[in-house]
Amino acid sequence: MDSVQSPDWPVAPQGALAANSAAARYSGPAPTTPPSIGRATPPAPPPYRPPAAAPTATGARRATPPIPVKILVAGGFGVGKTTTVGSISEIAPLTTEAEMTTAGIGIDDPGQHSGKTTTTVAMDFGCVTIDRSLKLYLFGTPGQARFGFMWEDLARGALGALVVVDSARLDDCYAAIDFFERAGLPFVIGVNAFDGQLAHDLGAIRWALAIGDHVPLVQFDARHRLSVRDALLVVLDRALERATREKRA
């Protein structure tokens, strides 16, 4: 799978989803068409009716909260994990960025042409609402090998992972791929297009990473929320496919 195109995010009905939901943030306003002269104005659509809520102990009904889904955003140092989480999160993302110092010279290599001056020393966190029934919680992992001890804890309870890759520095993502293969966690390779370009085509990248055809490989731009959305939808599809397969077995 070398590319992906998801359908446009549906427009939220008036009074439906909260203003900070994904649909409300990424969908444009519905076009308005004036009624034709000499024709009756069509009736207004019925008001929004929220789904039936489960009754509480006191007999009152409350809305059913969305199902939480934990997704990891992993990869090497300086590949765009923090940018990925921040681009799509509907809340101000939690980051643990620290200034890079001379102590990291020769240890942390962000690339020859990178202007990176900070690095994640713990994790990134953000969330995005898919619809009234599903909400993604995104956890970005640190990229340096010395923080690898945190990966086991961050991966606990996750349903899938997006491994962000810089096509010019493929060596940096091997550790993440090995980790998720050993853990048996569904993952998707997302090749971040720096400046809109890739150093190698997707076929060559798949060969270099030695991943099978069952692992989705997509190109995306970590700076654009809709592009990040498309990549995360592939992760969800991968996790759903595995859950369905395990249920049948």
C-alpha positions as CSV (number, residue, x, y, z in Angstrom):
1,M,0.0,0.0,0.0
2,D,1.9,3.1,-1.2
3,S,-0.7,5.8,-0.9
4,V,-4.0,6.5,0.9
5,Q,-6.8,8.9,0.3
6,S,-9.5,9.2,2.9
7,P,-12.9,10.8,2.3
8,D,-13.4,14.3,3.4
9,W,-14.4,14.8,7.0
10,P,-18.2,15.2,7.2
11,V,-19.6,18.6,8.1
12,A,-21.0,18.8,11.6
13,P,-24.8,19.6,11.8
14,Q,-25.8,22.8,13.4
15,G,-25.6,22.3,17.2
16,A,-24.1,18.8,16.9
17,L,-20.5,18.4,17.7
18,A,-18.5,20.7,20.0
19,A,-16.5,23.5,18.4
20,N,-13.3,21.8,19.3
21,S,-14.1,18.5,17.6
22,A,-12.3,17.3,14.6
23,A,-15.3,17.6,12.3
24,A,-15.9,21.2,13.4
25,R,-12.2,22.2,13.0
26,Y,-11.5,20.7,9.6
27,S,-14.8,21.0,7.8
28,G,-15.8,24.1,6.0
29,P,-19.2,25.8,6.3
30,A,-22.0,24.3,4.4
31,P,-22.7,26.2,1.1
32,T,-25.9,28.1,1.1
33,T,-28.1,28.3,-2.0
34,P,-30.7,31.0,-2.2
35,P,-34.2,29.7,-3.2
36,S,-35.2,29.9,-6.8
37,I,-37.7,32.6,-7.8
38,G,-41.2,31.3,-8.1
39,R,-40.5,28.1,-6.2
40,A,-41.5,27.3,-2.6
41,T,-38.6,27.4,-0.1
42,P,-37.8,23.8,1.0
43,P,-38.6,23.0,4.6
44,A,-35.9,23.4,7.2
45,P,-34.2,20.2,8.3
46,P,-35.3,18.7,11.5
47,P,-33.4,19.8,14.6
48,Y,-30.4,17.8,15.8
49,R,-31.4,14.9,18.1
50,P,-28.5,13.5,20.2
51,P,-28.2,9.7,20.4
52,A,-30.1,8.0,23.2
53,A,-28.1,8.2,26.4
54,A,-27.7,5.4,29.0
55,P,-29.8,5.9,32.1
56,T,-28.0,6.8,35.4
57,A,-28.7,5.4,38.8
58,T,-31.1,8.2,39.5
59,G,-33.1,7.6,36.3
60,A,-31.6,10.6,34.4
61,R,-30.1,9.9,31.0
62,R,-26.6,11.0,30.1
63,A,-24.7,11.1,26.8
64,T,-22.4,8.1,26.1
65,P,-18.8,9.2,26.0
66,P,-16.6,8.4,23.0
67,I,-14.5,5.3,23.0
68,P,-10.8,6.2,23.8
69,V,-8.2,4.8,21.4
70,K,-4.5,5.1,22.2
71,I,-2.1,5.6,19.3
72,L,1.6,6.0,19.4
73,V,3.6,8.4,17.1
74,A,7.1,7.0,17.1
75,G,10.3,7.2,15.0
76,G,13.8,8.4,15.1
77,F,15.3,11.7,16.3
78,G,14.1,14.8,14.5
79,V,11.7,13.1,12.0
80,G,8.6,15.2,12.9
81,K,6.8,13.4,15.7
82,T,6.1,16.5,17.8
83,T,5.0,18.4,14.7
84,T,2.7,15.5,13.8
85,V,0.9,15.5,17.2
86,G,0.7,19.3,17.3
87,S,-0.8,19.5,13.7
88,I,-3.9,17.5,14.5
89,S,-4.5,17.8,18.2
90,E,-7.7,19.6,19.1
91,I,-6.2,20.7,22.4
92,A,-2.9,22.5,23.0
93,P,-0.5,19.6,22.8
94,L,1.5,18.6,25.9
95,T,5.2,18.6,24.9
96,T,8.4,18.1,26.9
97,E,10.8,20.0,24.7
98,A,14.2,20.9,26.0
99,E,16.9,23.1,24.4
100,M,19.7,21.1,22.7
101,T,23.1,21.9,24.1
102,T,26.7,21.2,23.1
103,A,26.5,18.1,25.3
104,G,24.4,16.5,22.5
105,I,26.9,17.1,19.8
106,G,27.8,13.8,18.2
107,I,25.0,12.0,20.0
108,D,21.8,13.7,18.7
109,D,22.0,14.2,15.0
110,P,18.9,16.0,13.5
111,G,20.4,16.0,10.0
112,Q,22.7,18.1,8.0
113,H,20.2,20.7,6.9
114,S,18.0,20.7,10.0
115,G,17.3,23.9,12.0
116,K,16.1,21.9,15.0
117,T,17.1,23.5,18.3
118,T,14.9,21.5,20.8
119,T,14.2,17.9,21.5
120,T,11.6,15.8,23.2
121,V,12.9,14.4,26.5
122,A,9.8,12.5,27.7
123,M,6.7,12.4,25.4
124,D,4.2,14.4,23.4
125,F,0.5,14.2,24.0
126,G,-2.5,15.3,22.1
127,C,-6.1,14.2,21.2
128,V,-8.5,14.4,18.4
129,T,-12.2,13.5,18.2
130,I,-13.1,11.4,15.2
131,D,-16.9,11.4,15.8
132,R,-19.3,11.1,18.8
133,S,-18.2,7.5,19.3
134,L,-14.4,7.6,18.8
135,K,-11.6,9.7,20.2
136,L,-7.9,9.3,19.6
137,Y,-5.3,9.9,22.2
138,L,-1.9,10.5,20.6
139,F,1.4,9.7,22.5
140,G,4.6,10.8,20.8
141,T,7.7,8.9,21.9
142,P,11.2,10.3,22.4
143,G,13.5,9.5,19.5
144,Q,16.8,9.1,21.2
145,A,18.1,5.7,22.0
146,R,18.9,6.7,25.6
147,F,15.1,7.2,26.2
148,G,14.2,3.8,24.9
149,F,13.3,2.6,28.4
150,M,10.1,4.7,28.2
151,W,8.8,3.0,25.1
152,E,7.4,-0.1,27.0
153,D,5.3,2.1,29.3
154,L,4.1,4.4,26.5
155,A,3.1,1.4,24.3
156,R,1.0,-0.2,27.1
157,G,-2.6,-0.2,26.0
158,A,-2.0,1.2,22.5
159,L,-3.9,-0.2,19.6
160,G,-1.5,0.9,16.9
161,A,1.4,3.1,16.0
162,L,2.5,5.6,13.3
163,V,6.2,5.3,12.7
164,V,7.4,8.6,11.2
165,V,10.3,8.3,8.8
166,D,12.7,10.8,7.2
167,S,13.5,9.4,3.8
168,A,16.9,11.0,3.9
169,R,17.8,9.2,7.2
170,L,16.2,5.8,7.1
171,D,18.7,4.3,9.6
172,D,17.0,6.3,12.4
173,C,13.7,4.4,12.2
174,Y,15.0,0.8,12.3
175,A,14.8,0.7,16.1
176,A,11.1,1.7,16.1
177,I,10.2,-0.8,13.5
178,D,12.0,-3.6,15.4
179,F,10.3,-2.6,18.6
180,F,6.7,-2.8,17.2
181,E,7.5,-6.0,15.3
182,R,8.7,-7.6,18.5
183,A,5.7,-6.2,20.5
184,G,3.2,-7.5,17.9
185,L,1.6,-4.0,17.7
186,P,0.0,-3.0,14.3
187,F,2.0,-0.1,12.8
188,V,2.1,2.0,9.7
189,I,5.1,3.6,8.2
190,G,4.5,7.3,7.5
191,V,7.2,8.9,5.3
192,N,7.3,12.6,6.2
193,A,7.8,14.7,3.1
194,F,10.2,17.5,4.2
195,D,9.7,20.5,2.0
196,G,7.2,18.4,0.0
197,Q,9.9,16.1,-1.4
198,L,11.2,12.6,-0.7
199,A,14.8,11.5,-1.0
200,H,13.7,8.2,-2.3
201,D,10.5,6.8,-3.8
202,L,8.2,4.7,-1.7
203,G,9.1,1.5,-3.4
204,A,12.8,2.0,-2.6
205,I,12.0,2.9,1.0
206,R,10.0,-0.3,1.5
207,W,12.9,-2.3,0.1
208,A,15.4,-0.5,2.4
209,L,13.3,-1.0,5.5
210,A,12.7,-4.7,4.6
211,I,9.0,-4.5,5.5
212,G,6.4,-6.8,4.0
213,D,3.4,-5.8,1.9
214,H,1.2,-6.3,4.9
215,V,2.7,-3.1,6.5
216,P,1.1,0.0,5.0
217,L,3.6,2.6,3.7
218,V,2.2,6.1,3.2
219,Q,3.6,9.6,2.4
220,F,2.3,12.5,4.5
221,D,3.3,16.0,5.6
222,A,3.6,16.4,9.4
223,R,2.8,20.1,9.1
224,H,-0.7,19.7,7.6
225,R,-3.5,18.4,9.8
226,L,-5.5,16.8,6.9
227,S,-2.4,14.9,5.8
228,V,-1.8,13.7,9.3
229,R,-5.5,12.7,9.6
230,D,-5.2,10.5,6.5
231,A,-2.1,8.7,8.0
232,L,-3.9,8.1,11.3
233,L,-6.9,6.7,9.5
234,V,-4.7,4.0,8.0
235,V,-3.4,3.2,11.5
236,L,-7.1,2.8,12.7
237,D,-7.8,0.6,9.7
238,R,-4.8,-1.6,10.5
239,A,-5.8,-1.9,14.1
240,L,-9.4,-2.7,13.1
241,E,-8.2,-5.4,10.7
242,R,-6.2,-7.1,13.4
243,A,-9.1,-7.0,15.9
244,T,-11.4,-8.5,13.3
245,R,-9.0,-11.2,12.5
246,E,-8.4,-12.1,16.1
247,K,-12.2,-12.2,16.8
248,R,-12.7,-14.6,13.9
249,A,-9.9,-16.8,15.2
